Amino acid sequence: MRTIATIILLTSLLSSTFQPAFARKAKKLNKTSAIATLDDEKFNLYYLESVLQREKGNLTAQFNLLRRALEIKPNAPEALFDLAEVASQSEILEPEQIEALYKKATEKSPDNTFYLESYGKYEMKNGNFKEAIPIFKQLSHNELKRATAYQMLVTIYEQQQDFDNLITTLDEWEKAEGGSEEIQNMKMKTCFQMKHYEEGFKIASQLIKENPDNDYYPVTCAEAYLQKGDTATAWKTYEKAIQKNPGSLSAQLFRVYYFQYTQNEPQLLDACESVILNAQQPSDIRVSLAQGLISNLKGTKAENRITQIYKKLWQQPMSDTRLPELYGQYLASKNAPDTAYIPCMKKILEINPANESARLTLIQDRLNHRDYKAAAGLCSEGIKLNPRKLLYYYLGGGALFQQKHIDESLQMFSNGTHYVSTTKDKEIVSGFYSAYADALHESGKIRESYACYDSALVYNPSNVICLNNYAYFLSLAEERLDQAEQMSARTLKIEPDNPTYIDTYAWILFVKKDYEQARAYIEQALKLVKDEKEDASLYEHAGDIYIQLKRKKEARQAWKKALQLGSNSTTLRQKIKKSKYIRP
């Protein structure tokens, strides 16, 4: 745009340069007019570009461009207003400064009702009702904005509980636009709030007559009778409404208010449950009741009612995550086991597949249960929704690796490397590289795996899984044994009672031919074994160490134990048969 302006200016200069001399002398240049025209062009350039930036969502750029535009034309109402709007969205300026911008924009363009409405709503949003009221009163004189202005005034007076001014405003609104159901409804509610029951019932009677199929008005009357303390009439009014419309949502809510007022706890619980389980009821109401129910029942004899209601909820379709989230918070406060969260998380993810907290909880649950197929599937779905989240590649690649889908695992890890630089959590990055290294090593890409292990330790030098696996693989290859021993020793400092890590250290000592020390560590590891099925390799290592110490009987016993535990060693049977160590 600047290029176009320059061309226009140059064209103008060229045309004046090549005019005949007598023509140039005859025409006197108006410098003031030329400067003004140039200022207009500059202002338009800045302002139009600010509009483009607003459409792109670049609020900071829009703000800066508008400031530049106002330096040229400080009283331009469009720029003043737009600056106020962007500042109110981004909180770049102080409220007083924003208010001053709105005020100046409306002063410079007094006929612009859109500016005035926005100014009033800004004051209202910030609780400046004293300033907002005269703005909306002024706006109420405009036919097109009248309904909006009166609605805003009604809202303000309701929040202030200024019922006298509220009634006056409704009367003015009715006089200006004629009677309407909306205005009469607001009058009725205000009368009941002011305890002007007779006037309220009178208006309600007319509304019921004009709207015989609308159950809202008789139920509102029932609530008013309850407010008066006339429980008998309140219940009769409710029964009439429910007979006419058994599915009335308003009547269903009234039951909650009624049994709460009469302190009938069993009936109140039933009424609350009915509303919470009714998908037709507004979500805000259902959530509010569920929240109140949890708060009041927690720690009481009736607390199990919470779980009963939620078991029924899980069978229903939902469109709002707040109900299951409430239950999740409740479970957390009760220190419930992880398994209790699963139905809750499933429902949240069903409603909102983009909910990462629920997805990650389910992934972890599946990994804990060794359901690697389901875990990988959840990760793949997560990647589709958020392809930049490294954790999905980390956990998904690991799950595929556990299924022996090595090529798929490597592909997922490879895809994840593009998002390492965007991940701030160093432990996640370290875990990702460590898991990637395991997959690379399994596929025979040894040097690449070592590079990944090194990367993992750069991000987290205390990554015990990485330290252990890296050290063990180096010992199997009989490479860099001193480094391997150092890494393995570090794992023992971090987790001294982990039999797997002790076994690794023992094996490194074995490879270094320090058999007596290796024996001491492997025996320590065997004492700490909790699940023998998981540790067949420890017994095979023990046998390898014993045989080098000429303790054949103990060696054969350990090897046979490894065989019983399901060892997949290719050389184990040969070791037992020949009573000698055979390198794999």
N, C-alpha and C positions, 0 to 999 in steps of 0.2 A: 504493500500500500504506500509506503514511503517512496518507492521507486516511481509509481504513477504520479504522485504529487510533484516530484522533481521534474518529471518529463513535462508536465503541464506548465510548470513555472518556466522551464527553459524554452518551451515553445512560445510562450508569451514574450519573453525577452528577445528571442530571435526575430519574431514578427515585427517588434517595435524597432529593432536595429536596422532592418532592411527596408523600412519605409522611406520614401523620398524626404530629403532634408527639409523642404518647406512644410511637409506634413508634421514632422517632429516639432518644428518651431511653433506651429499653430496650436498644438495640443499641450496643455499644461498638466503635468503629472500630479495627481492627488495622492500624496504619500500616506495620509491617514487612512484613506479608503483601502489602499493596497495592503497596509499592515493589518487592518481589520479583516480583510478577505483571507489573508494568510493565517491569522489567528483562528478564524472559523474552520479553515481546512485542518489545522493542527488539532483543534478541539474534536472535530468530527472523526479524525483518524484515531485518536485516543479513545473516544467514547465508543465507536463502532467495534474497535478491537476488544474493549472491555465486555461488550455484549457477547462476542464470540467466545471469550474466555469463560464467561458465566455459563454458556451453553455446554462448554467442555468440563465444567465443574472445577475450574482452576480459580478458586476464590482469592488466593493471594495475588495472582496476576491481575485479576479483575480489580481488586482493591487499589493496587499500585497505579494502574492505568487511569482509574477514576480520579485519583489524587493528582496525577499529571494534568488531566483534563480540567480540573477545578483550579489549578494554578493559572490556566489561561482564561477561564470563565468562572469566577468564584460563585456566581449567582445562578448558574445553570440548574434549573429545578430537577431535570432528569438525572443529572450526574449526582446531585445532592441526595436525591431519593435512593438511587441505586447504591450509593456509598453507604447510606444508612442501612439498607437491606443486607448488603454483604457483611457489613460490620456486625449486625445483629446475629447473623448466622455463624460467624467465625469468632466472635468476641475479640476482635482485633482492637477495638476502641472501648473506652469506658462508657457505661450506660448514659452518663450525662452528655458525652460527646455525640452519641448516637441519637439521643433525644433532640439535641440541638440541630442535627442534620435533618431529621424528620420535620421539625418545626419550621426550619428555614425553607425546606422544599415546599411545604404547604402554603407558606406565606408568599413565595414566589410564583406559585401556581394554585391560587385559591379555589379555582373551579374544578380542580382534579380530585374527584371523590375517591379515586383509588388510593391516592397518596394519603388522604385524610383517614380513610378506613385502616390502612396499614399502620399509620401513626397511632391511632386509637388502640388497635390490637397490640402494638408493641408496649404501650403504657399499661394496658390490661395484663399482658403476660408477665410484666415485671411488678405487678401488684400496685401500680400507681393509679388507683381507682379515681382519686381526686382529679388527676389530670385527664384521665380517659373519659369521664362522664361528660364534660362540656364538649368534647370532640364528637362523641356519638349523638349528643343532643343536637349539635349543629348538623350532623349527617342525617338525622331523622327528618329534616325538612326536604331532603331530596327524595323524590318519588321512587327512583330506582334502588336507592340504598336504605329506604325507610325500614323495611322488614329486618334487615341485618342490624341496623343501628339499634332498633328496639330490642332485638334479641340479645345484643351485647349488654344493653342497659339492664335488662332483666337478669342476665347472668351475674352482673356485678352486684346488684342489689340482693340477689339470692346468697351470694358468697358473703356479703356483709350482714346478711340477715336483717336488712333494712326493709321490712315488709310494708311499711307505710309508703315509702317511695316506690316500692315494687308495684303496689296496687295503683298508685297514681300513674305510673308509666304504662301499665296495662290498659288503664282507662283511656289514656292519650292515644295509645296504639289502636285501640278499638274505635275511637272517634275518628282517627285519621284513615283507617282502612276498612271500617265496618266490622261487625262481629264475625268471629271465626272460631272453629272448634279448638284450635291451638291456644288462642287467647283465653277462651273460657276455661279450658283445662288448667292453664297456669293460674288463673284467678281462683279456681276451686282449690287447688293445692295450697296456694298462698293463704286463703281463708282458713283452711285446716291447720296450717302452720301457726297462724296467728290465734288459733282457737276460737275463731269466729264461725262456730259450727253451723248455726242456722243459715247464714249466708252461703257457706260452703255446700251444705246439703241441698239448698235451693238451686244452686248452679248445677250440682251433680244430677239432680232430678231432671233438669232440662236436657242435659247432655245424654242421659240414659234414654229419655224419650226420643231424642233425635238420632241416637245411635244404639238401637235395641240389641244389635248383635255384638256390640263391643263390651266384653266382660271386664275391661279395665276399670270402668267407672263404678259399677257396683262393688267391686273388690276394694277400690280406694275408699268408698263409703264405709265398708266393713272395717278397714284399718282406722278410719276416723272414729268410729264407735269404740273400737278397742283403745284408742288414744284417750277417749273420754272416760274409759273405765267401764263402759257398758258392754261387758263380755257376751251377755245373752243376745242382744241385738246384733252385735258384731258377728256371732256365729250363725244366726238366722240369715243375715244378709249374705254371708259366705255360702251357705247351703243353697240359697236361691240361685246364686251365680253358678255354682258347680252343677246344679240340676240342669241348667240351661246349656252349659258348656262343660262337660266332664273333663275335657282335656285342657282346661284353662291354665295357662302358665302362671298368671297372676294369682289365681285361687290357690294353686299349689304353693306358691310363696307365702300366701297369707297364713297357711297352716303353720309354717315355721314361726311367724311373728306371734300367732295366737298361742301356741303351746309354749313358746318362750315366755310370753306375758303371764300365762296361767301357771308357769313352772311345772308343767307336766313333762318330766324328762324322758320317759319311755316314748311318748308320742312325739316329742320334739326330735329325738334321734331318728325315728321313722320318717318324719317330715323332711329332715335334712337329707337323709339318704335318698328319698324320692327325687329331690331337686338335683342332687349331685349326679344321680344316675340318669337323669333326663337330658338327653343330648339336645333337645329343643330349647332348653333354658340357655340364656346368655352365658358365655364362658366366664365372664367376670363374676357373676353371681355364684356359679358352681364352684369356682376357685375360692372365693371368699368364704363360702360355707364350709368347704373342705378344710380350709386353713383354721377356721374357728373350731371345727369339730376336732381336729388333731390337737389343737392347743388345749381344749377343755377335757378331752378324754385321756390324754397322755398321763400315765401314772395312776389311773383309776381302775376300778373293777371292770368297767365297760370298754377298756382300751382295745380289746380284741375286735371290737366293732369296726375299727379303722381298717384293719387287714381284710375283714369280711367285705366291706364296701369296695375296697380296691380290687379284690379278686373278681368281683362282678364288673368293675370298670375295665379290667383287662380283656373282657369278652366283647367290649363295645368298640366300634370305630371312634376315633377321636381326631380333632383338628387343632387342639391346643396342647402344647407340651407342659403347661404349668401344673396341671393335675398330677401327672406322673412325677414331675420335678419336686412337687410338694412331698410326695410319698418318699422319694429318694432322700430328701432332707430329714424327714422323720426317721427313716432307717439309720441314717448317719448319726442322729442324736441318740439312738438306741444302741449304737455300736453293733449293728446287725452284721451277720456273716456276709461275705461277698456274694454268695449265691442268692441272697434275698433281693439283691439289687437287679438281678437279671431280667425278670419280667418288666420291671420299671424301665430299664434301659432299652429293651426291645420295643416297648411302646413309644418311647421318645424318638427312637430311630425310625420307627414306622411313620410317625407324624412328620418328623423333620430329618431326612437322611443326611443333612449337612451338619447335624449336631455332633461335633467331634468328641466331646466328652463321653457321650453315650456310646459312640462307635468304639472308642479306645477301651472303654470298660468291657464291652463285649468281646473285643479282640483278645484282651488279656485273659478273660474268662475261658475262651476257647483254647488259648495256649496252655493255660493251667490244666485243662482237661485233655490236652494233647490232641485236640480236634484241629489239626493243622490245616485241613482242607477248608473248614469254615473260617478259620482265622485268615487264611490267604484270600478267600473270597471277600471278606469284610474289608481287608486292606485294598484290594483291587477296586472295589466300589468307592472307597474313600479317595483313592487317587483320581478317579474320574471326576469327583466333586471338588477336590483340592489337589491338583497335580504338583503343587509346590511343597507339600508337607512331607519332609524327609522321613518322619517316623513311620509312615505307611510303607515306604519302600524298605525300611529297616526291618520292621516286623513281618511284612509280607514276604520279603526275600528269605528271612529266617524260617518262616513257616513252609515255604516251598522247599527249602533245603532239608528240613526235617522229613518231608515226604519223599526225599530222594529225587525230586524234580530239579536236578542240578542246573540244566540249561535254562529253564524258566527262572530259577533263582538268580542266576548270573545276569540274566536280562533285566530283571527287576532292579537288582543292585546297580547295574550299569546305568539304567534310566535315572536312578536316584542321585547319581553323582552330579547331575546338572543343578541340583538344589542344595548341595552342601554349603555353598557360599552364602545362601540366603537363610541358613539356619543358625540362630544365635546360641542355642543350647549345645555346648561343647561335649557334654556327656552323650547326647544323642548322636552327634557326628562321630564320636569315638566308637560307640556301640555299632553304628552303621558300618564303619570301615572294618571293624573286627569281625562282624558277621560276614561281610563281603570276602574278607581274607579266608575265612573258613571254607566258603564255597569255592573260591579259587583253588585252594589247596586240595580240596576233594576232587576237583576236575583235572588235577595234575599241573596246574599253572603255578608252580612253586615260587618262582621269583616274583611274580605279580602278587602272590599272597603275602610274601614277606614285606613288599612295599606297602601294602594295605595295612598290615600289622603296625608298621612304623608310623603310618599316618594316624592310626587309631591312638597310639601312644603319645603322639604330638599333641592331640586334643585333650587327652586324659591319661597322664602317666600312671595313674593308679587304677586303670581298667583291669581288674583282676582276671576276668575271663580272657582278655586279650593276652595279658602277661603269661598266663598258664598255657594257653594253646600255642602261642608263639614259642615259648620255651620248650614245650613238649615236642613240637614238630622239628625244631632245631636239633634236639637230642636224638630223635629218630634218624635224622639225616647225618648225625654226628658232625654238625657244623657249629662253629662259634659257641662251644660248650661253656666257656666262662661267662659269656653274655647270657646264655640260657640259664645257668645257675643263679646269676644275679637277679634275673627276672623272676625266676621261681621262688627264690628266697624272699623277694618282695611280696609275693602273694601270701606267704606264710606269716609275714608281719601284719598283713591286712586281715587275713582270715586263718588264724593259727590252727583251728580245729576242723578245717575242711579236708576230708580224706582224699579227695581228688587232687587237691593242690599238693598235699604231702606226698602222694603217689608220684606225681610229676617230679618233685624234688628228688625222691628216692631213685627214680629211673635215670635222672641226669647223673647222679652219683654212680649208678651202676655202669653207665656208658663211660664214665671217667675212671672206671675200675676201682672205685672206692667202695668195695662190696660190704665191708663191715658197717660203715656209716649208712649205706643204702638199706641194709637189713634193719637197722634201728628205726629208720623212718618208715619203711613199709610196714613193720609190725605196729608202729604207732597209728598208721593209716587204717589198718585192719581193725584195730580196737575201736575206731571211731565210725566204722561202717554201720549205717542204720538200715539200709535196704540192700541185702546181699545181691539181689538180682541185677542191681544197677552197677555192681562193682566186680564183675567177673574178671576184668582186666587186672585189678589189683592182686587177685590171687595168682594169676599167671605171672605177673611181675615178681611176686614173692617167691614163686617156684624158680624163676630165672636167677634170682639173687641167691637163694639157698643152694642151688646146684653149683654156682661158682664158688661157694664157700665149702664145697664137698659135703653138704648135708642132704644126701640123696633122698632119704626117707621123707624129710620135711618138704623137699622140693616136689616129689611125686604127689604127696598129699595135697599140696597147694594147687598143683596143676589139675588134679582130678576134681578138686572143688570148683575150679574155674570151668571145667568141662560140664559139671553138674548144673552150674548156673547159666549154661547156655552160651558160653564163649564162642564167638565166630572166628577165632584165630585159625589161620590155615596151617600153622605149624604145631599146634598144641598136642595133637595125638602123637605126632612124631617125637616130641619131647618126652612124653610119657613112655612111649615104646622104647626109645633109645636111652632114656635117663640122662639126657644131655641138653644143654642150651643150644637152640637152633635159631639163628638170626632170621627174622621174617624177611 
